[in-house]
Amino acid sequence: MTTLNSLCGCAAPRRGFLSGLLALGASTVLPGCASTGGTPAATNNRIDTHHHLFSPAYVAELAKVNQAPPIVRNWSLAKTLADMDKAGVTTSILSVTTPQVGVFDAASAVRIARESNEWTAKVGKDYPGRFGSFAMLPMHNMDAALKELEYAMDVLKADGIGLLTSYRDKDGDKWLGHPSFAPLMDELNRRKAILYTHPTSASCCNNLLADVPPTVIEFGTDTTRTITDIVFSGTAARCPDVKFVFSHAGGTLPFITERLVKMPVLDPKLLTRVPNGVLHELRRFYYDTGWAAHSGALASLTKLVDVSQILLGSDYPYRTGDDNVKGLYEYGFSSADLRAIERGNALRLMPRWKV
């Protein structure tokens, strides 16, 4: 594929073209031309909506239950800032990835979620303009989750809530359309809030293939499963003001959309749960580009949704911001589409980052 980098003509610009650039202003940069560090710099104030953090206290708690692999223990704020700067990311919306607090007892989960959310909010205050957050909730108990949601949104001023795609309790796995989560969904809808989701693996589907971790196959599948549950439980139609954000281009969703569209045709009882149609709900959701900034995923995703629904997401520290941005440029998006994906769409969701 011919990339925008190969077309930018940075090496030998014409005099008239330079004059035009000067007239536009010094901050204007050609799409595809490399910035410091090698990342294309059409937008140097990118917003990364899928960027993970691990507070020292949280890492210590994970270590107690043998859930702190090296990539978690080695995370640091300095490394995060360095990755952001290399990729031209001004602001990252921080979130805690799986297992969040699901590996702790209920009382510990409440405490650890609060500590992590407060630490993240402090990081945001210490580095103005650099960090927002999707707050973590102790989902062992709905009353505790609602209380933490209120504190995170009203006191800590989180940008939204970050949930896993599924949770397990004594009765088994539950995805986000489950009736037990309805009070939380209704509150998010009342607040017109952002609900960012990150995949995990269901208890059914761990260690199915030797040497293949669940992140490879099951994460994408669980994202698709929770989207399907949100749609066909009627949650999406009941909560039209929740701004759903799904990781990794929606997992396998773009590839099996036809199957979802056909479900109410094959099972008419589902029609009342999707009164606006399946595609209406799928196309209003937002999807980030973490692990999906390549032609296979992007070609499918852009057939399903408009560019207005796609958000830049690095999945740092599991991938770099530089990887993601380069992948978007190599795909061949127009300059306008790149500006939307890298910044504009996030600003529609979170206008406070305009300043």
Secondary structure as the mmCIF struct_conf table of DSSP 4:
data_model
#
loop_
_struct_conf.conf_type_id
_struct_conf.id
_struct_conf.beg_label_comp_id
_struct_conf.beg_label_asym_id
_struct_conf.beg_label_seq_id
_struct_conf.end_label_comp_id
_struct_conf.end_label_asym_id
_struct_conf.end_label_seq_id
HELX_RH_AL_P HELX_RH_AL_P1 LEU A 4 LEU A 7
BEND BEND1 CYS A 8 CYS A 8
TURN_TY1_P TURN_TY1_P1 CYS A 10 ALA A 11
BEND BEND2 ALA A 12 ALA A 12
HELX_RH_AL_P HELX_RH_AL_P2 ARG A 15 LEU A 24
TURN_TY1_P TURN_TY1_P2 ALA A 26 SER A 27
TURN_TY1_P TURN_TY1_P3 PRO A 31 GLY A 32
STRN STRN1 ALA A 34 ALA A 34
TURN_TY1_P TURN_TY1_P4 THR A 36 GLY A 37
BEND BEND3 GLY A 38 GLY A 38
STRN STRN2 PRO A 40 PRO A 40
BEND BEND4 ALA A 42 ALA A 42
BEND BEND5 ASN A 44 ASN A 45
STRN STRN3 ARG A 46 HIS A 52
HELX_RH_AL_P HELX_RH_AL_P3 PRO A 56 LYS A 64
TURN_TY1_P TURN_TY1_P5 VAL A 65 ASN A 66
HELX_RH_AL_P HELX_RH_AL_P4 PRO A 70 ARG A 73
TURN_TY1_P TURN_TY1_P6 ASN A 74 ASN A 74
HELX_RH_AL_P HELX_RH_AL_P5 LEU A 77 LYS A 86
TURN_TY1_P TURN_TY1_P7 ALA A 87 GLY A 88
STRN STRN4 VAL A 89 SER A 95
TURN_TY1_P TURN_TY1_P8 THR A 98 VAL A 103
BEND BEND6 PHE A 104 PHE A 104
HELX_RH_AL_P HELX_RH_AL_P6 ALA A 106 ASP A 126
BEND BEND7 TYR A 127 TYR A 127
TURN_TY1_P TURN_TY1_P9 PRO A 128 ARG A 130
STRN STRN5 PHE A 131 ALA A 135
TURN_TY1_P TURN_TY1_P10 MET A 139 HIS A 140
HELX_RH_AL_P HELX_RH_AL_P7 MET A 142 ASP A 154
TURN_TY1_P TURN_TY1_P11 VAL A 155 VAL A 155
BEND BEND8 LEU A 156 LEU A 156
BEND BEND9 ASP A 159 ASP A 159
STRN STRN6 GLY A 160 LEU A 164
BEND BEND10 THR A 165 THR A 165
STRN STRN7 SER A 166 ASP A 169
TURN_TY1_P TURN_TY1_P12 LYS A 170 ASP A 171
STRN STRN8 GLY A 172 TRP A 175
TURN_TY1_P TURN_TY1_P13 LEU A 176 GLY A 177
BEND BEND11 HIS A 178 HIS A 178
HELX_RH_3T_P HELX_RH_3T_P1 PRO A 179 PHE A 181
HELX_RH_AL_P HELX_RH_AL_P8 ALA A 182 ARG A 191
TURN_TY1_P TURN_TY1_P14 LYS A 192 LYS A 192
STRN STRN9 ILE A 194 HIS A 198
HELX_RH_3T_P HELX_RH_3T_P2 SER A 203 CYS A 205
BEND BEND12 ASN A 206 ASN A 207
BEND BEND13 LEU A 209 LEU A 209
TURN_TY1_P TURN_TY1_P15 ALA A 210 ASP A 211
HELX_RH_AL_P HELX_RH_AL_P9 PRO A 214 PHE A 232
TURN_TY1_P TURN_TY1_P16 SER A 233 GLY A 234
HELX_RH_AL_P HELX_RH_AL_P10 THR A 235 ARG A 238
TURN_TY1_P TURN_TY1_P17 PRO A 240 ASP A 241
STRN STRN10 LYS A 243 PHE A 246
BEND BEND14 SER A 247 SER A 247
HELX_RH_3T_P HELX_RH_3T_P3 HIS A 248 GLY A 250
TURN_TY1_P TURN_TY1_P18 GLY A 251 THR A 252
HELX_RH_AL_P HELX_RH_AL_P11 LEU A 253 LEU A 266
HELX_RH_3T_P HELX_RH_3T_P4 PRO A 268 ARG A 273
TURN_TY1_P TURN_TY1_P19 PRO A 275 ASN A 276
HELX_RH_AL_P HELX_RH_AL_P12 VAL A 278 ARG A 284
BEND BEND15 PHE A 285 PHE A 285
STRN STRN11 TYR A 286 ASP A 288
TURN_TY1_P TURN_TY1_P20 GLY A 290 TRP A 291
BEND BEND16 HIS A 294 HIS A 294
HELX_RH_AL_P HELX_RH_AL_P13 SER A 295 LEU A 304
BEND BEND17 VAL A 305 VAL A 305
HELX_RH_3T_P HELX_RH_3T_P5 VAL A 307 GLN A 309
STRN STRN12 ILE A 310 LEU A 311
STRN STRN13 TYR A 316 TYR A 316
TURN_TY1_P TURN_TY1_P21 PRO A 317 TYR A 318
BEND BEND18 ARG A 319 ARG A 319
HELX_RH_AL_P HELX_RH_AL_P14 GLY A 321 TYR A 331
TURN_TY1_P TURN_TY1_P22 GLY A 332 GLY A 332
HELX_RH_AL_P HELX_RH_AL_P15 SER A 335 ARG A 339
HELX_RH_PI_P HELX_RH_PI_P1 ALA A 340 GLY A 344
HELX_RH_AL_P HELX_RH_AL_P16 ASN A 345 LEU A 349
HELX_RH_3T_P HELX_RH_3T_P6 PRO A 351 LYS A 354
#
